[in-house]
Amino acid sequence: MALRERPTQFLALTSLLPAEFDDLLTDFAPRWERHQRYHTLDGTRRRIPAHRERANATLSGTDTKLFFLLNYLKTNSLQEYQAASFGVSQTRVSRLTGPLLNVLNQTLAARGLSPVRDGAQLAQRLAAHPDKIFTYDGVERGIPRNADREGQEEEYSAKKKSMP
């Protein structure tokens, strides 16, 4: 993957540095390969286990699939955009994201890195974290508003205005 040579761009697309990605891949790959061996993308059990990935597979390689999923989660892109970016159909994106996300969640849970859904638990984790400064990887966009209060009421009123 050529992006590994541009760690800043890799980080922007996945939220991980290449070394962190490789570390996650060491646990993700065997789980995905096990899942793929015994299940189809629809989640049904295969009658005959698959011994290897098909030669003509789109998004071949577990590293490509993990990058695909992390990019999808990070950018929150439309499935159609993701399909165009990776040269697959929107249907394939839809079918791939579910199983890949399940395997990623299992991997993160096994590492004790599952997302915290409770504010008190999050506070405990952050208090115990060795880094005390955290960054938010997002863009703050101001809402362009009229500084005048009466002007705001006029411009942003939910009431229908009568037309002359």
N, C-alpha and C positions, 0 to 999 in steps of 0.2 A: 504494500500500500504506500503510494508516494507521499501521502499526507504525513506519514511518520517523520519525514525529514523537515516538516514545518510544525513543530510542537504547538505553537501559539494558535495556528489555524485548527489543528487537531483538537485542542482544548476548546476552542470556540464552537466546534461542531458536535462534540461529545460530552463535554464537561470533565474529561479525563485527559491527563498527559499520556503519551504513548506507553510509558513504563507502568502507569496505573491501569491502563487498558490491558496490557499484557498480563498483569497480575490477576485482574478480574477474569480474563480469558482462560487462565489455568483452571479455574473452577467451573466456568460456564461451559467450556468446550465438552468435557466429558458428560455433563448433564444433558446438553443439547444432543450430542451424538447418541446417547442412550434413548432419549425421547424420540428422536428421528428414526432410530432403528426399529422401535416397536409401535410407533404411532404415525398415522398420516397427518397432514396439515389440518384436516377436519377434526382430529382428536380421536378418531376411531382406531381400534387396535388392528395392527396388520396381521393377516393370516400367516404370512411368511416374513420373518424379520429381514429388514434391509441390511445388507452387510457393508455397503458403502454408499456414499452420495452418488447420484447419477452423474455421468460425465457431462451431460448437457444442462445441468442444473443452473438456474439463474441464481445469482448471488452465491456462487460456489465458495465453500470454505466457511468454517465457523467464525473466523475473525471478521469476514465480510458481513455475516449475518448480525453479529454483535454490534459492529460499527453502524450498520443499517438501523438497528433498533435504537441505539443510543442517540443517533442523529435524529431519528423520528421523534423520540421523546423530548430531546433538547429543543428542537426547533418548532415543535408543535405544528408541523406543516400539514397541509392537505394531503390526503392519500394520493391524489392525482399528481401533485407536485413531487412527492416522494417517488412515485412510479417513474416519472419522467427523469428524475435525477439518477436513479439506479437502473434504468433501462428495463423495467418490468411493467406489468399491467397494474391498474388500480386494484383489480380483484386479487392479484398476487400479494400486494401490499396488505390488503385487508386480511387475507388468509394467513400471512406470515406473522403479523404483529401479535396476534393472540397467543399462539404457542411460544413464540420467542419471549414475550413478556412474562408468561408463566414460568419459564425456565429461569429467566433473569431474577424474578422474585424469589424463587427457590434458592438460587445461588446467593442472593443478598441475605436471605433469612439464615442460611447455613453459616454465613460469615458474621452474623449478628449486626447486619447493616440495613435491616428493613426500615422503611420510612416510619417515623413516629407519627401517630395520628392524634396524640393527646398533648396538650400544651404543657402539662406538668411533667410528663416524661421527657418532652423536648428540653425543658429547662434543666432537668437533671443531666441529660446527655451533654448539653452545652456547657454546664458547670464543670463536668468531669473531663471535658475535651482539653487537650494540651494547648491548643491554639485559642487565644482569647479574643482574637479579632477575626471576624467572618465577613466575607464579601457576598453581595447579592449579584448573581450573574444575570442581569436584566437591564432594561432601559426604563428609566423613569421619564415619562412624558407629561409635561404640564398640560392642563386643559386651558386653551385660549379663551379667556372670559373678559368681558368688559369690566373694568375696575369700578365703574359707577354702579351702585346698587340698583338704582332705578332703571339703568340701562340693561342690567342683567335680567330684571323682571320682565322687561319688554322683549328682550331677545330670546329668553329661555322659558317663557311662560308656556305651560301645557294647555292653556286656554286657547280655543280657536279664535282667530282674529277675523273680524268681518272685513270683507273686501269692499272698497268703494265702487 
